[in-house]
Amino acid sequence: MKVITILGSPKKNGKTAQALDLLEGNLIAKGHEVERIPVTDYQINGCIGCFSCFRKKEEPGCIQKDDAMFVFERMMQSDVIVYASPIYSFDFTAQMKPLIDRHLCLTIDFGQPLQTSLIANKRVALLLTCGGPADVADLTQESFRRSMKLLHGSVIGNYVIALGSSPDFNSRAEGITDKLTGAICI
Ligand SMILES: Cc1cc2nc3c(=O)[nH]c(=O)nc-3n(C[C@H](O)[C@H](O)[C@H](O)COP(=O)(O)O)c2cc1C
C-alpha cells in the first residue's frame, strides 16, 4: 500500500512531524510505502477563484503553474492520504490552507447531482496536534469532514494529539498513531 502524509506545519521537526515519524515508522515496519510531503517544501499558492479548473474533468486542470499539481499527482497515485497539521487559531495552518482550498480543482461536475472527484473513494485521515485540549480542534475536524464529503473521500478517522507541550506528549502520540496505523492497515 502507498501512503502519502502531508505535513502542514511550518516546523520540520515539530510536534506534528514527531507524530508523523511514529506513524510512518509503523507503516514502513509493516511493509508499506510512505512518502511525506511537507507543504513548506513546495510552492502552493492560494486559489484565485477563477474556476477554470471546472472545464477539465480528467485532470486537476488548475491554471496556476506552481507545485500544487505535483502534490495532487502524488495524492492521486496513493492508496491513503494522511493530512497532518498543527492547530493554529482553531484551524489548519496558513501553510496547509492553500492546499486545502486548491482541492477544488479535484472536483468533477461540481454542484451537479453526480458530483465526484479525482480522489473519490480514496482513504483519507486527519492527524492534528494542538497546545490546548482536544476540543480546540473541533472546527478543523468538521471542516475536514465537509471537504472530504464534497470530494467523496473515504474518511478513515480524525486523530487529535492534544496538549502538545505536556511531558507525556510522546507516549500519547504513540498510542494515537498506533490506532491510526491500525485503521490504515485494516
Ligand atoms: C500561531 C499559532 C497559533 C496556535 N493556535 C492554537 C490554537 O488555537 N489552539 C491550540 O490548542 N493550540 C494552538 N497553537 C499551538 C500548536 O497547535 C501546538 O503547539 C502544535 O502542537 C504545534 O505543532 P508543530 O510543532 O508541528 O508546529 C498555536 C501555535 C501557534 C504558533
The ligand as a Gaussian input file, in Angstrom:
#p B3LYP/6-31G(d) Opt

LIG

0 1
 C        0.302000      30.881000      15.622000
 C       -0.090000      29.724000      16.492000
 C       -1.431000      29.533000      16.760000
 C       -1.834000      28.475000      17.581000
 N       -3.160000      28.311000      17.849000
 C       -3.543000      27.315000      18.666000
 C       -4.924000      27.143000      18.986000
 O       -5.800000      27.857000      18.526000
 N       -5.254000      26.135000      19.844000
 C       -4.312000      25.313000      20.396000
 O       -4.662000      24.434000      21.161000
 N       -3.009000      25.430000      20.053000
 C       -2.599000      26.406000      19.226000
 N       -1.274000      26.539000      18.909000
 C       -0.304000      25.551000      19.419000
 C        0.036000      24.485000      18.375000
 O       -1.134000      23.921000      17.804000
 C        0.829000      23.340000      19.003000
 O        1.970000      23.839000      19.657000
 C        1.219000      22.306000      17.966000
 O        1.466000      21.076000      18.580000
 C        2.462000      22.737000      17.171000
 O        2.775000      21.758000      16.225000
 P        4.153000      21.840000      15.381000
 O        5.255000      21.742000      16.395000
 O        4.095000      20.672000      14.462000
 O        4.155000      23.125000      14.644000
 C       -0.854000      27.585000      18.107000
 C        0.500000      27.784000      17.806000
 C        0.881000      28.833000      17.005000
 C        2.352000      29.031000      16.681000

